[in-house]
Amino acid sequence: TGSTAETRALTGGLTDANDRLAVDHVSTADDGIDRLEAAEYDCVVSGYDLPDTDGLTFFQRVTELFPEHPFVLYPDSEHERVADGSLASEAISLGVADYVRREGRPDEPTILAHRIVTATKSAAAIAEAERRKERLERLVTVVSHDLRNPLNVAQGRLELARETCDSEHVEPAANAVDRSLELIGDLLTLAREGETVSETEAIDLGSLVERCWETIET
């Protein structure tokens, strides 16, 4: 989005810099939203001074309606907020995918084309990671449910066995069932929270080793 003459010139420069880019141009934020609703796009690039709003407001509208679209803000370097750095700070804090100052350099289309490709690939990688996480969580939820049912039955039967049978094999079997249920709970937590450790707690290493030792006769 941006003024017609400048943006059309930039469109040509981007496709010259990277012939894999297909670039559409609109003049206003409203036109941009209409275009995004009508067709699929991988990235949005916008100036700051638009006829109907400013670039950050446009970014917020795009993010609300199309959160999967990376947004590159490309403001004129002569703008007051660009010069004092306040626009860059606000844009980054709001979450724009990238911020590139428009300075009129000969290699600027090449630089901008590279940043667009990078932002698009990054957004695609994040989206794929989210999809994998959702699939993993669904899989783990189903599997854990199917495993818990027979383990709960086994747990109940072992409780009855304790009352009616004096066997040295009952307690190890009960411990194995309890351990399996704990592992299922841990697996669910891992699938939902990913690899980030949100909470830690101190443990008695000696007791942990003894519990592990009980499951291995050798």
Residue, then its C-alpha position, 0 to 999 in steps of 0.5 A: t500500500g502507498s502512493t500510486a507512482e512510488t509504489r508502482a515503481l517499487t513493484g517493478g523494482l521488487t520483481d526485478a530483484n526477485d522474479r519469484l515475487a508476484v506483487d499487487h498494489v493498492s493505494t489505501a488500507d481499505d483497498g488492502i483489506d478488500r484485496l486480502e479478503a478476495a485472494e490469498y497473499d503471503c505478505v503485506v508491505s505498507g508505507y506509513d502515511l496512507p490516504d485513509t489511515d496510518g501504517l500501524t493502524f493498518f497493521q493492527r487491522v490486518t493482524e486482527l483479520f488475517p493473523e497469519h499474514p506477515f506485515v512489513l512496514y516500509p515508511d519514508s525516512e523523512h517522516e518525523r517519527v522515522a527520524d526520531g526512532s519512535l515509529a520503529s520502536e512502536a512497530i516492533s513492540l506491536g509485532v510487525a514482522d519487519y521494519v525497513r526504512r525507505e531511503g531511495r537507495p539503488d539497492e533498496p528493492t533488493i534489500l526489501a525483496h530479501r526481507i519480504v522473503t525472510a518474513t514470509k518464510s519465518a511466518a510459514a515456519i511458525a504456522e507449520a510449528e503450530r500445526r504440528k503442535e496441535r496435531l501432536e496434542r490431539l494424538v497424545t490426548v487420544v492415545s493417553h485416553d486409550l491407555r489410561n482406561p485399561l491401566n485404570v482397570a488394572q489398577g482397580r484389579l490390583e487393589l482387589a488382589r491386595e485384599t485377596c492375595d498375598s503375593e510378592h508380585v502384586e506390589p511391583a505390578a501396582n507400582a508399574v501401573d502407577r508409573s505408567l499413569e504418571l508417564i502419560g500425565d507427563l506426556l500430555t504436559l509436554a505436548r501441551e507446553g512444548e519444550t519450554v519449562s514453565e515451572t521447576e521444583a526441587i527433588d530428592l535424588g536419592s528417592l528418585v533413584e530408588r524408585c527407578w531402581e525398583t523397576i529394574e531387577t538387574 
